[in-house]
Amino acid sequence: MNDVKYVFVTGGVTSSLGKGIISASLAKLLQARGYSVSIQKLDPYINVDPGTLNPYEHGECYVTLDGAETDLDLGHYERFLNVPTSQANNVTTGRIYQSVINKERKGDYLGKTVQVIPHITDEIKRRIKLVSSGNKFDIVITEIGGTVGDIESLPYIESVRQLKWELGSQNCIVIHLTLVPYLPSTGESKTKPTQHSVKELLETGIQPDILVLRTDRHLNEDLKRKVALFCNVEEHAVIESVDVSTIYEVPIKMLEQGLDETVLRKLSLEVGGEPPLTEWREFLTKLKNPKHSIKIGLVGKYVELPDAYKSIAESFIHSGAMNECAIDVEYIHSEDITEKNVSEILGGLDGILVAPGFGSRGIEGKILTAKYARESNIPFLGICLGMQCAVIEFARNVLHLEGAHSTEINHKTKYPVIDLMEEQKSIIDKGGTMRLGGYKCIISKDSKAYAAYKSVEIVERHRHRYEFNDKYLDDFRNNGMIPVGINPESNLVEIIEIPAHKWFIGVQFHPEYSSTVINPHPLFVSFIKACIG
């Protein structure tokens, strides 16, 4: 008998059905039943990681504690499970091929012809199993990106087929997620797309064990029975996943449908009693029954695609529930903000968050936003570039350093209050050159940041190249913008705040990556509390 059980989640009919949410929900239920679970994402694109992808292309780039730039689905995994992910939890085709080619160049294959089968599929299987090495997990859930039938997904699907054959049906199962669309013209939910999707999967040699049907309305038992019959799946293994008001309801819906129970039975594992999910249900109760309501402006340059700020949006949900507050997030394009309209655009807000990003586009709008929040005494949270914009604004308008800027935007600026890290100045490659992952920070006790964290030492995740320039430290401190968080190893500024302001904090790191349902991030909780006022 194998020590680790494997669950693969594939998708059909269309992308963006919610494989990541189903995977995370299943993992949450299995965890609540006492099993140790990890989730992995296999991404079929050829980029080595999403670190150099434009957010418009792929949404947010999520960063793990060990410094991996990964798919945003890993954020869902952490938010649901309350367990950190790592480099091993996200695999791309680029990483697979890079590894195989490096081995071929070193002569590891002893002159053999290197092929998709067995060399690429062997490397994929090795990566799948890598998640459970070192850390002991009872169950590893692997989500396969894209849809069945995509050319780029074929090596992954073939690897799943091989693993099912090698490990046996009691140790390795496949959940297939498909769409059951409703046609208003006939008043019917149609199963044919699901049948075709399963047929496509069968042609690769894989019989799905469980079907999850995404739908915008409840499906009757006759329809489920029809799907079971035509797709050769047991009736109790056809699970409905109906649209809900929040993704955090999905685990409860899957529990009601018996998804976790069906998985455990198929893996020959003990089912036990139904998990109470007490904390989860309390969170949902607070989320759905707010006592307060506020409007927060999220100022960024990728606002046309909200997924670019996925972790921030989810952090608002977590911290909002903690404060029993409904948060209306208004996505504001920083390019739209000018001296003339700044008060008109930002005037009705209870709080302002300036989002992270790279490059010069929209930067002046972010700087104007920081100025408006500072002068209007509106609670302000600046993340990464958002903090840097607050520093630039303060340098220009309080320290009167005309033209102060970041050398990322203007490398000739007379006052480089934000500058490149010294060790990065000779590096040209864009991939993997930043300060990435978890770094320590020591917080001053007489600060709002300490009041939020209730701890002197913290560890937060980073993703950036440029830093607060220490040469100007005393100027800022003497004029009211205080560096209250310092990296103990490098002495770099991690947190700035203005004590005279109602709530004005900028952080060089990304607190949104660490916020979960069970443990909302303390900075977001404190920020929302200040916005409620």
C-alpha positions as CSV (number, residue, x, y, z in Angstrom):
1,M,0.0,0.0,0.0
2,N,1.3,3.5,-0.9
3,D,1.8,6.0,1.9
4,V,0.5,9.0,-0.1
5,K,-2.8,9.1,-1.9
6,Y,-3.2,11.3,-5.1
7,V,-6.2,13.2,-6.3
8,F,-6.0,14.9,-9.8
9,V,-8.4,17.7,-10.7
10,T,-8.9,18.2,-14.5
11,G,-11.2,20.6,-16.3
12,G,-13.3,20.4,-19.5
13,V,-15.6,22.4,-21.7
14,T,-14.1,25.8,-20.8
15,S,-11.4,27.3,-18.6
16,S,-12.0,29.4,-15.5
17,L,-14.7,27.0,-14.1
18,G,-13.0,27.0,-10.7
19,K,-10.7,24.0,-10.5
20,G,-8.6,25.9,-8.0
21,I,-11.5,26.6,-5.7
22,I,-12.8,23.0,-5.9
23,S,-9.3,21.7,-5.2
24,A,-8.9,24.1,-2.2
25,S,-12.5,23.3,-0.9
26,L,-11.8,19.5,-1.1
27,A,-8.5,20.0,0.7
28,K,-10.2,22.1,3.4
29,L,-12.8,19.3,4.0
30,L,-10.1,16.6,4.1
31,Q,-8.0,18.7,6.4
32,A,-11.1,19.2,8.7
33,R,-11.4,15.4,8.8
34,G,-7.9,15.1,10.2
35,Y,-5.9,14.3,7.1
36,S,-2.7,16.2,6.2
37,V,-3.2,17.6,2.7
38,S,-1.2,19.6,0.2
39,I,-2.2,21.0,-3.2
40,Q,-0.2,21.5,-6.3
41,K,-0.8,23.4,-9.6
42,L,0.6,22.1,-12.9
43,D,0.6,25.0,-15.4
44,P,0.9,24.2,-19.1
45,Y,2.6,27.4,-20.2
46,I,6.2,27.5,-21.3
47,N,7.3,30.4,-19.0
48,V,9.5,29.0,-16.2
49,D,7.2,30.9,-13.8
50,P,4.7,33.7,-14.0
51,G,7.2,36.2,-12.6
52,T,7.8,38.0,-15.9
53,L,4.2,37.7,-17.1
54,N,2.1,40.9,-17.5
55,P,-0.8,40.8,-14.9
56,Y,-3.2,41.4,-17.9
57,E,-2.0,38.0,-19.2
58,H,-2.2,35.9,-16.1
59,G,-3.6,37.9,-13.2
60,E,-1.7,38.2,-10.0
61,C,1.7,36.6,-9.5
62,Y,1.6,35.0,-6.1
63,V,4.8,34.6,-4.0
64,T,5.4,31.8,-1.5
65,L,7.4,32.1,1.7
66,D,10.4,30.4,0.1
67,G,10.5,32.9,-2.7
68,A,8.7,31.1,-5.6
69,E,6.8,33.3,-8.0
70,T,3.7,31.2,-8.7
71,D,0.2,31.0,-10.1
72,L,-2.5,32.8,-8.2
73,D,-4.3,29.5,-7.4
74,L,-1.7,28.9,-4.7
75,G,-3.1,31.9,-3.0
76,H,-6.5,30.1,-2.8
77,Y,-4.8,27.0,-1.5
78,E,-3.1,29.0,1.4
79,R,-6.2,31.1,2.2
80,F,-8.4,27.9,2.5
81,L,-5.9,25.6,4.2
82,N,-4.0,28.2,6.4
83,V,-0.8,26.3,5.5
84,P,2.1,27.8,3.5
85,T,2.9,26.5,0.0
86,S,6.3,26.3,-1.5
87,Q,8.3,26.1,-4.7
88,A,7.2,22.5,-5.2
89,N,3.5,23.4,-5.3
90,N,3.6,25.1,-8.7
91,V,5.1,23.4,-11.8
92,T,5.2,24.8,-15.3
93,T,5.9,23.2,-18.6
94,G,8.8,25.6,-18.9
95,R,10.3,24.3,-15.7
96,I,9.8,20.7,-16.8
97,Y,11.5,21.1,-20.1
98,Q,14.3,23.2,-18.6
99,S,15.0,20.4,-16.2
100,V,15.0,17.7,-18.8
101,I,17.1,19.7,-21.3
102,N,19.7,20.5,-18.5
103,K,19.9,16.7,-17.7
104,E,20.3,15.9,-21.4
105,R,23.2,18.5,-21.7
106,K,24.9,16.9,-18.7
107,G,24.6,13.5,-20.3
108,D,22.3,12.1,-17.7
109,Y,20.3,10.1,-20.3
110,L,23.5,8.3,-21.6
111,G,23.0,9.2,-25.2
112,K,19.4,8.1,-25.5
113,T,16.9,10.0,-27.6
114,V,15.1,12.3,-25.3
115,Q,11.3,12.2,-25.8
116,V,8.0,13.3,-24.3
117,I,7.4,9.7,-23.2
118,P,9.2,8.7,-21.0
119,H,11.5,11.6,-20.2
120,I,9.0,14.5,-20.0
121,T,6.3,12.4,-18.3
122,D,8.8,10.9,-15.9
123,E,9.9,14.5,-14.9
124,I,6.3,15.5,-14.4
125,K,5.6,12.4,-12.2
126,R,8.8,13.2,-10.2
127,R,7.5,16.8,-9.6
128,I,4.1,15.5,-8.6
129,K,5.6,13.2,-6.0
130,L,8.1,15.9,-4.9
131,V,5.4,17.7,-2.9
132,S,5.1,14.9,-0.4
133,S,8.9,14.3,0.0
134,G,10.3,15.8,3.3
135,N,6.8,16.8,4.5
136,K,4.6,13.9,5.2
137,F,1.1,14.3,3.6
138,D,-1.7,11.8,3.6
139,I,-3.2,13.2,0.4
140,V,-1.8,15.3,-2.4
141,I,-4.3,17.1,-4.7
142,T,-2.9,18.2,-8.1
143,E,-4.8,20.7,-10.2
144,I,-4.0,20.5,-13.9
145,G,-4.3,23.9,-15.7
146,G,-6.2,24.4,-18.9
147,T,-8.8,22.0,-20.3
148,V,-8.7,18.4,-21.5
149,G,-7.9,18.4,-25.2
150,D,-5.5,21.3,-25.1
151,I,-2.3,20.4,-26.9
152,E,-0.2,21.9,-24.1
153,S,-1.9,19.8,-21.4
154,L,-1.4,16.5,-23.1
155,P,1.9,15.5,-21.3
156,Y,0.3,16.2,-17.9
157,I,-2.8,14.1,-18.8
158,E,-0.5,11.3,-20.0
159,S,1.4,11.5,-16.7
160,V,-1.8,11.1,-14.8
161,R,-2.8,8.1,-16.9
162,Q,0.6,6.5,-16.1
163,L,0.3,7.2,-12.4
164,K,-3.2,5.7,-12.2
165,W,-1.8,2.6,-13.8
166,E,1.3,2.5,-11.6
167,L,-0.4,3.3,-8.2
168,G,-3.8,1.7,-8.7
169,S,-7.3,3.1,-8.4
170,Q,-7.3,3.0,-4.6
171,N,-4.3,5.3,-4.4
172,C,-4.9,7.6,-7.4
173,I,-8.3,9.1,-8.5
174,V,-9.4,11.8,-11.0
175,I,-12.0,14.5,-10.5
176,H,-13.2,16.0,-13.7
177,L,-14.8,19.5,-13.5
178,T,-17.2,20.4,-16.4
179,L,-19.9,22.9,-17.3
180,V,-23.6,22.2,-17.5
181,P,-25.0,25.3,-19.3
182,Y,-28.6,26.4,-19.2
183,L,-30.3,27.3,-22.4
184,P,-33.1,29.9,-21.8
185,S,-34.6,29.3,-25.2
186,T,-35.5,25.7,-24.3
187,G,-35.6,26.0,-20.5
188,E,-33.1,23.1,-20.1
189,S,-29.7,22.4,-18.6
190,K,-27.7,20.6,-21.2
191,T,-25.4,17.7,-20.4
192,K,-23.9,17.2,-23.9
193,P,-20.8,19.4,-23.3
194,T,-20.0,17.3,-20.2
195,Q,-20.4,14.1,-22.2
196,H,-18.1,15.3,-24.9
197,S,-15.5,16.5,-22.4
198,V,-15.5,13.0,-20.7
199,K,-15.2,11.4,-24.1
200,E,-12.1,13.6,-24.7
201,L,-10.7,12.4,-21.4
202,L,-11.5,8.8,-22.2
203,E,-9.6,9.1,-25.4
204,T,-6.4,9.9,-23.4
205,G,-6.9,6.6,-21.5
206,I,-8.4,8.1,-18.3
207,Q,-11.8,7.3,-16.8
208,P,-12.8,10.0,-14.4
209,D,-13.8,8.7,-10.9
210,I,-15.8,11.8,-9.9
211,L,-17.6,14.5,-12.0
212,V,-18.2,17.9,-10.6
213,L,-20.8,19.8,-12.6
214,R,-20.5,23.6,-12.6
215,T,-23.9,25.2,-13.0
216,D,-25.8,28.4,-12.3
217,R,-28.9,26.6,-11.0
218,H,-29.7,23.4,-9.1
219,L,-29.7,20.1,-11.2
220,N,-32.4,17.5,-10.7
221,E,-31.6,13.9,-9.9
222,D,-32.7,12.7,-13.3
223,L,-30.1,14.9,-15.0
224,K,-27.3,13.7,-12.6
225,R,-28.4,10.1,-13.3
226,K,-28.2,10.7,-17.0
227,V,-24.7,12.1,-16.6
228,A,-23.6,9.1,-14.5
229,L,-25.0,6.7,-17.1
230,F,-23.5,8.3,-20.2
231,C,-20.1,9.0,-18.5
232,N,-19.7,5.7,-16.8
233,V,-19.5,7.2,-13.3
234,E,-21.3,6.1,-10.1
235,E,-24.4,8.2,-9.3
236,H,-23.1,9.3,-5.9
237,A,-19.9,10.5,-7.7
238,V,-21.8,13.1,-9.7
239,I,-21.4,16.3,-7.7
240,E,-23.2,19.6,-8.3
241,S,-21.3,22.8,-7.9
242,V,-23.9,25.6,-8.1
243,D,-23.0,29.3,-8.2
244,V,-22.7,30.9,-4.8
245,S,-22.3,34.5,-3.5
246,T,-18.8,33.9,-2.2
247,I,-16.1,31.3,-3.0
248,Y,-15.9,30.6,0.8
249,E,-19.3,28.9,0.6
250,V,-18.0,26.3,-1.8
251,P,-16.5,24.0,1.0
252,I,-19.9,23.9,2.7
253,K,-21.7,23.1,-0.6
254,M,-19.1,20.4,-1.3
255,L,-19.6,19.0,2.2
256,E,-23.4,18.9,1.6
257,Q,-22.8,17.1,-1.7
258,G,-20.5,14.6,-0.1
259,L,-17.5,15.2,-2.3
260,D,-15.0,14.6,0.5
261,E,-16.8,11.4,1.6
262,T,-16.8,10.1,-1.9
263,V,-13.1,10.8,-2.3
264,L,-12.2,9.1,0.9
265,R,-14.2,6.0,0.1
266,K,-12.6,5.8,-3.4
267,L,-9.1,6.1,-1.8
268,S,-10.0,3.4,0.8
269,L,-9.5,5.9,3.6
270,E,-11.6,6.2,6.8
271,V,-14.4,8.7,6.5
272,G,-15.3,9.3,10.1
273,G,-17.8,11.9,11.4
274,E,-18.8,15.0,9.5
275,P,-16.3,17.9,10.3
276,P,-18.0,20.8,12.2
277,L,-16.0,23.6,10.4
278,T,-16.9,25.8,13.3
279,E,-14.4,28.7,12.6
280,W,-15.3,28.6,8.9
281,R,-19.0,28.8,9.5
282,E,-18.4,31.7,12.0
283,F,-16.5,33.5,9.3
284,L,-19.3,33.1,6.8
285,T,-21.9,34.3,9.4
286,K,-19.9,37.5,10.0
287,L,-19.3,37.9,6.2
288,K,-23.0,37.7,5.5
289,N,-24.2,39.8,8.4
290,P,-22.1,42.9,8.5
291,K,-22.7,45.7,11.1
292,H,-20.8,48.4,9.2
293,S,-20.3,49.4,5.6
294,I,-17.4,51.3,4.0
295,K,-16.0,52.2,0.6
296,I,-12.3,51.7,-0.1
297,G,-10.5,52.9,-3.2
298,L,-7.9,50.5,-4.6
299,V,-5.7,52.6,-6.9
300,G,-3.7,50.6,-9.4
301,K,-2.9,50.3,-13.1
302,Y,-4.2,46.9,-13.8
303,V,-7.7,47.5,-12.5
304,E,-9.4,46.3,-15.7
305,L,-8.5,42.8,-14.6
306,P,-9.4,42.5,-10.9
307,D,-7.5,39.1,-10.7
308,A,-4.4,41.3,-10.9
309,Y,-5.1,42.2,-7.3
310,K,-6.7,38.9,-6.2
311,S,-4.9,38.6,-2.9
312,I,-5.7,42.2,-1.9
313,A,-9.4,41.7,-2.7
314,E,-9.5,38.5,-0.6
315,S,-7.6,40.2,2.3
316,F,-10.4,42.8,2.3
317,I,-13.0,40.0,2.6
318,H,-11.1,38.3,5.5
319,S,-10.4,41.6,7.4
320,G,-13.9,42.9,6.6
321,A,-15.5,39.8,8.2
322,M,-13.2,40.1,11.2
323,N,-14.5,43.7,11.7
324,E,-18.1,42.7,10.8
325,C,-17.9,45.2,7.9
326,A,-19.1,45.1,4.3
327,I,-16.4,46.6,2.1
328,D,-17.2,48.1,-1.3
329,V,-14.0,48.1,-3.2
330,E,-13.8,50.7,-5.9
331,Y,-11.1,49.9,-8.5
332,I,-9.6,53.2,-9.6
333,H,-7.1,53.5,-12.5
334,S,-4.1,55.5,-11.4
335,E,-3.7,56.9,-15.0
336,D,-7.1,58.6,-14.6
337,I,-6.0,60.7,-11.5
338,T,-4.8,64.2,-12.1
339,E,-4.3,67.4,-10.0
340,K,-7.6,68.7,-11.2
341,N,-9.8,65.6,-10.5
342,V,-8.1,63.9,-7.5
343,S,-10.5,65.2,-4.9
344,E,-13.5,64.4,-7.1
345,I,-12.3,60.8,-7.7
346,L,-11.1,60.1,-4.1
347,G,-13.4,62.4,-2.1
348,G,-16.1,59.9,-1.1
349,L,-13.8,57.1,0.1
350,D,-13.4,55.9,3.7
351,G,-9.9,54.5,3.0
352,I,-7.3,54.3,0.2
353,L,-5.0,51.5,-0.8
354,V,-2.3,52.1,-3.4
355,A,-1.5,48.8,-5.0
356,P,1.8,47.3,-6.0
357,G,3.1,47.3,-9.6
358,F,6.1,47.9,-11.8
359,G,7.0,50.5,-14.4
360,S,6.3,54.2,-15.0
361,R,2.7,54.0,-16.3
362,G,0.2,55.6,-13.9
363,I,2.9,56.4,-11.3
364,E,2.0,60.1,-11.0
365,G,-1.6,59.2,-10.2
366,K,-0.4,57.0,-7.4
367,I,1.8,59.8,-6.0
368,L,-1.1,62.2,-6.2
369,T,-3.3,59.7,-4.4
370,A,-0.8,59.4,-1.5
371,K,-0.7,63.2,-1.3
372,Y,-4.5,63.4,-1.1
373,A,-4.7,60.7,1.6
374,R,-2.0,62.3,3.6
375,E,-3.4,65.8,3.5
376,S,-7.0,64.7,3.9
377,N,-6.3,62.4,6.9
378,I,-7.9,59.4,5.1
379,P,-6.6,56.0,6.2
380,F,-4.0,54.9,3.7
381,L,-2.2,51.6,3.1
382,G,0.6,51.6,0.5
383,I,1.9,48.2,-0.6
384,C,5.4,47.8,-2.2
385,L,5.2,50.4,-5.0
386,G,2.4,52.0,-3.1
387,M,4.8,52.6,-0.2
388,Q,7.4,53.9,-2.6
389,C,4.9,56.4,-4.0
390,A,4.1,57.7,-0.5
391,V,7.8,58.2,0.1
392,I,8.3,60.1,-3.2
393,E,5.3,62.3,-2.5
394,F,6.5,63.1,1.0
395,A,10.0,63.9,-0.3
396,R,8.6,66.3,-2.9
397,N,5.9,68.1,-0.9
398,V,7.2,67.9,2.7
399,L,11.0,67.7,2.3
400,H,10.7,70.0,-0.8
401,L,13.1,67.8,-2.8
402,E,11.9,68.9,-6.2
403,G,11.8,66.1,-8.7
404,A,12.4,63.4,-6.1
405,H,11.7,60.0,-7.6
406,S,12.6,56.3,-7.8
407,T,15.5,55.4,-10.1
408,E,13.2,52.7,-11.6
409,I,11.2,55.5,-13.2
410,N,13.9,58.3,-13.5
411,H,17.4,57.0,-13.2
412,K,18.7,60.6,-13.5
413,T,16.7,62.1,-10.6
414,K,18.6,64.4,-8.4
415,Y,16.9,63.0,-5.3
416,P,16.7,59.1,-5.6
417,V,14.7,58.5,-2.5
418,I,13.9,55.0,-3.9
419,D,16.9,53.3,-5.4
420,L,18.0,49.9,-6.7
421,M,19.4,47.4,-4.3
422,E,23.2,47.5,-4.5
423,E,23.6,43.8,-5.3
424,Q,21.1,44.0,-8.2
425,K,22.8,46.9,-10.1
426,S,24.9,44.5,-12.2
427,I,22.1,42.1,-13.0
428,I,20.3,42.3,-16.4
429,D,17.9,39.3,-16.5
430,K,14.4,40.1,-15.3
431,G,13.5,36.6,-14.2
432,G,14.3,35.8,-10.5
433,T,16.5,38.8,-9.8
434,M,14.3,40.4,-7.1
435,R,14.2,40.2,-3.3
436,L,11.7,37.4,-3.1
437,G,10.0,35.4,-0.3
438,G,10.1,35.8,3.5
439,Y,12.3,38.3,5.3
440,K,12.4,39.4,8.9
441,C,11.3,42.8,10.1
442,I,11.8,44.4,13.5
443,I,9.0,46.8,14.5
444,S,9.2,49.8,16.8
445,K,6.9,49.4,19.8
446,D,5.5,52.9,19.7
447,S,3.9,52.5,16.3
448,K,0.5,51.7,14.7
449,A,2.2,48.8,13.0
450,Y,3.1,47.2,16.3
451,A,-0.4,47.9,17.6
452,A,-1.6,45.8,14.6
453,Y,0.9,43.0,14.8
454,K,1.3,42.9,18.6
455,S,4.8,41.6,17.9
456,V,8.3,43.1,17.6
457,E,9.6,40.6,15.0
458,I,7.6,39.5,12.0
459,V,8.3,37.7,8.7
460,E,6.7,39.0,5.5
461,R,6.9,38.2,1.8
462,H,8.6,40.4,-0.7
463,R,8.7,40.9,-4.5
464,H,10.6,43.9,-5.6
465,R,14.0,45.3,-6.6
466,Y,13.9,48.9,-5.4
467,E,14.3,50.1,-1.8
468,F,14.0,53.1,0.4
469,N,17.3,55.0,0.1
470,D,18.9,55.1,3.6
471,K,20.7,58.4,2.7
472,Y,17.4,60.2,3.3
473,L,16.5,58.4,6.5
474,D,17.0,61.3,9.0
475,D,15.3,63.8,6.7
476,F,12.1,61.7,6.7
477,R,12.3,60.9,10.4
478,N,12.8,64.5,11.4
479,N,9.8,65.7,9.3
480,G,7.2,63.2,10.4
481,M,7.4,60.1,8.2
482,I,8.9,57.5,10.5
483,P,10.6,54.2,9.5
484,V,9.0,51.9,12.1
485,G,10.0,48.6,10.5
486,I,13.6,47.6,9.7
487,N,15.1,44.5,8.3
488,P,17.6,43.3,11.0
489,E,20.1,41.8,8.5
490,S,20.3,44.5,5.8
491,N,19.0,47.5,7.7
492,L,16.5,48.2,4.9
493,V,13.3,50.1,5.6
494,E,10.3,47.8,5.6
495,I,7.5,49.9,7.1
496,I,6.9,53.7,7.2
497,E,4.1,55.5,8.9
498,I,3.0,59.0,9.8
499,P,2.2,59.1,13.5
500,A,0.3,62.4,13.2
501,H,-2.0,60.9,10.7
502,K,-5.2,59.0,11.5
503,W,-3.7,55.8,9.9
504,F,-1.0,56.1,7.2
505,I,1.2,53.1,6.7
506,G,3.4,52.0,3.8
507,V,5.0,48.6,3.6
508,Q,7.7,47.4,1.3
509,F,6.4,43.8,1.5
510,H,3.2,42.2,0.5
511,P,0.9,41.5,3.5
512,E,-1.9,40.3,1.2
513,Y,0.0,37.1,0.4
514,S,-0.3,36.0,4.1
515,S,-3.9,36.7,4.8
516,T,-6.2,33.7,5.3
517,V,-9.8,33.0,6.3
518,I,-8.8,31.8,9.7
519,N,-6.0,34.3,10.2
520,P,-6.8,37.6,8.5
521,H,-3.7,39.8,8.1
522,P,-3.3,42.1,11.1
523,L,-2.4,45.2,9.0
524,F,-5.6,44.8,6.9
525,V,-7.6,44.2,10.0
526,S,-6.2,47.4,11.6
527,F,-6.6,49.4,8.3
528,I,-10.3,48.4,8.0
529,K,-10.9,49.3,11.7
530,A,-9.4,52.7,11.0
531,C,-11.6,53.2,7.9
532,I,-14.7,52.3,10.0
533,G,-13.6,55.0,12.3
